[in-house]
Amino acid sequence: MTPRRGSGLAINASVGGLRVAVDMGVPVDHVCTLRVRTAPDHATIEHAKVVWSKARPDGYVMGLEFIAATEA
């Protein structure tokens, strides 16, 4: 899969991952590079694997599991 840029919104966050609403589908087991905004002027780069994905009429909802950068 070639790199693609998308956008989304975190619905739920935990130490281990995120549930996100996104504008594009991503296959299960795909590793994503995320820019996570934790404040208006602060963002971190995280790597996460798609654990599950479900199509919705307005996009997709996905479960992401954070992984170490060395696993990405």
Contacts in CASP RR format, 6 or more apart in sequence:
PFRMAT RR
TARGET T0000
AUTHOR 0000-0000-0000
METHOD contacts of the structure
MODEL  1
MTPRRGSGLAINASVGGLRVAVDMGVPVDHVCTLRVRTAPDHATIEHAKV
VWSKARPDGYVMGLEFIAATEA
1 27 0 8 1.000
1 30 0 8 1.000
4 24 0 8 1.000
6 22 0 8 1.000
6 23 0 8 1.000
6 24 0 8 1.000
7 22 0 8 1.000
7 23 0 8 1.000
8 20 0 8 1.000
8 21 0 8 1.000
8 22 0 8 1.000
8 23 0 8 1.000
9 20 0 8 1.000
9 21 0 8 1.000
10 18 0 8 1.000
10 19 0 8 1.000
10 20 0 8 1.000
10 36 0 8 1.000
11 18 0 8 1.000
11 19 0 8 1.000
11 20 0 8 1.000
11 21 0 8 1.000
11 61 0 8 1.000
12 18 0 8 1.000
12 19 0 8 1.000
13 19 0 8 1.000
15 66 0 8 1.000
16 65 0 8 1.000
16 66 0 8 1.000
17 48 0 8 1.000
17 63 0 8 1.000
17 64 0 8 1.000
17 65 0 8 1.000
17 66 0 8 1.000
18 34 0 8 1.000
18 36 0 8 1.000
18 48 0 8 1.000
18 63 0 8 1.000
18 64 0 8 1.000
18 66 0 8 1.000
19 61 0 8 1.000
19 62 0 8 1.000
19 63 0 8 1.000
19 64 0 8 1.000
20 61 0 8 1.000
20 62 0 8 1.000
20 63 0 8 1.000
20 64 0 8 1.000
21 56 0 8 1.000
21 59 0 8 1.000
21 60 0 8 1.000
21 61 0 8 1.000
22 59 0 8 1.000
22 60 0 8 1.000
22 61 0 8 1.000
22 62 0 8 1.000
23 59 0 8 1.000
23 60 0 8 1.000
24 59 0 8 1.000
24 60 0 8 1.000
25 53 0 8 1.000
25 55 0 8 1.000
25 59 0 8 1.000
25 60 0 8 1.000
25 62 0 8 1.000
26 32 0 8 1.000
26 50 0 8 1.000
26 53 0 8 1.000
26 60 0 8 1.000
26 62 0 8 1.000
27 50 0 8 1.000
27 53 0 8 1.000
28 50 0 8 1.000
28 51 0 8 1.000
28 52 0 8 1.000
28 53 0 8 1.000
29 49 0 8 1.000
29 50 0 8 1.000
30 49 0 8 1.000
30 50 0 8 1.000
31 47 0 8 1.000
31 48 0 8 1.000
31 49 0 8 1.000
31 50 0 8 1.000
31 67 0 8 1.000
31 71 0 8 1.000
31 72 0 8 1.000
32 47 0 8 1.000
32 48 0 8 1.000
32 49 0 8 1.000
32 50 0 8 1.000
32 64 0 8 1.000
33 45 0 8 1.000
33 46 0 8 1.000
33 47 0 8 1.000
33 72 0 8 1.000
34 45 0 8 1.000
34 46 0 8 1.000
34 47 0 8 1.000
34 48 0 8 1.000
34 64 0 8 1.000
35 43 0 8 1.000
35 44 0 8 1.000
35 45 0 8 1.000
36 43 0 8 1.000
36 44 0 8 1.000
36 45 0 8 1.000
36 46 0 8 1.000
37 43 0 8 1.000
38 44 0 8 1.000
46 66 0 8 1.000
47 66 0 8 1.000
47 67 0 8 1.000
47 68 0 8 1.000
47 69 0 8 1.000
47 71 0 8 1.000
47 72 0 8 1.000
48 64 0 8 1.000
48 65 0 8 1.000
48 66 0 8 1.000
48 67 0 8 1.000
49 64 0 8 1.000
49 65 0 8 1.000
49 67 0 8 1.000
50 62 0 8 1.000
50 63 0 8 1.000
50 64 0 8 1.000
51 62 0 8 1.000
51 63 0 8 1.000
51 64 0 8 1.000
51 65 0 8 1.000
52 62 0 8 1.000
52 63 0 8 1.000
53 60 0 8 1.000
53 61 0 8 1.000
53 62 0 8 1.000
53 63 0 8 1.000
54 60 0 8 1.000
54 61 0 8 1.000
54 62 0 8 1.000
END
